Amino acid sequence: MPLPTASDVHVDSMLTNISVAFLQQATNFIARQVFPNVPVMKQSDRYFVYNRGDMNRDEAKKRAPGTESAGSGYRLDNTPNYFCDVWAFHKDVPAQIVSNSDAAHDPFDVAAAFTMQKLMIRHEAEFASTFMAAGVWNNSDTGVATSAGSGEVIQWSDDVNSDPIGNIRDAKDTILEATGFEPNTLVLGKKVFSALVDHPDIVDRVKYASSTTENPATVNERTLAALFGLDRVMISKAVENTAAEGATEAGSFIVGKKALLCYATPTPGIMVPTAGYNFSWQGFLNQTNEFGIATKRFEMRELEAERVEAQMALDMKVIAPEMGYFWNTIVA
């Protein structure tokens, strides 16, 4: 006796309660968080830099009765400047696609998320090329597998021979002695963080710590910050596909196997030093977003479509290269 098959009694349709898109979580990206943001109204301007040597020189002298006090001056540089480049990306949404889309696919919501993802990846890449690169900071070491020489340290992925605690302690002293400011922030690529949380020297330091909220032997950003005497440990987990469109996907961490120790001021202000700043052009297109990011949607009549476009205008700038200590290829 013939029986209906499963395909006879049910015709597959699109689910309305789920879809799958590999949109990274916002917490993967740290480009906006490491250094303070300075909203600016013009695309370019200058700022003052006071000479550090003049500020830190010991020049006060004993004063005899009836004599003048010792005095000197300071040098002021008014040439440093910023320039906010504009980055943009769009997704066109044809009217035919809108009319024919199923409930689980809102083409405008998808376009907005898609364009913002592209800008976040670009922003993280700008952060990496500006701050997490060789030749940027006054102080740097390269990680090596063996026989560390001048300007080199054993890679922190070597659980036996490396000394990340000592390396970071020495780097803190280097920055403090040169500037008078103790570093407060450590930036790590994800693979560097993964190596540190399993490093026996670090695990041994935290395993006897008391905690009522978490396993005391678990190493995370908070325990690392406490161990190193820092305010923050920040981990870049953002990834990008480095392959061309149509080629086999090649995902990689944007920041890579790098680390940066620096002083980042909590509050920008007059006569306030910091290793870096984010300048964002808030005045661009009358934006109110403090990070200089804007999205808009407008008609493209010649395409019978609407365009969803995202833009950002920023300059990520090293302000005081002496306030950073950089490690390149610090894990294998």
Buried (B, 14 or more C-beta within 10 A) or exposed (E): EEEEEEEEEEEEEEEEEEEEEEEBEEEBBBBBBBBBBBBBEEBEEEBEBEEBEEEEEEEEEEEEEEEEEEEEEEEEEEEEEBBBEEBBBBBBBBEEEBEEBEEEBBBBEBBBBBBBBBBBBBBBBBBBEBBBBEEBBBBBBBBBEEEBEEEBBBBBBBEEEBBBBEBBEBBBEBBBEBBEBEBBBBBBBBBBBEBBBEBEBBBEBBEEEEEEEEEBEBBBBEBBBEBBEBEBBBBBBBBBBEEEEEEEEEEEBBBBBBBBBBBBBEEBEEEEBBBBBBBBBBBBEEBEEEBBBBBEEEEBEEEEBBBBBBBBBBBBBBBBBBBBBBBBBBBE
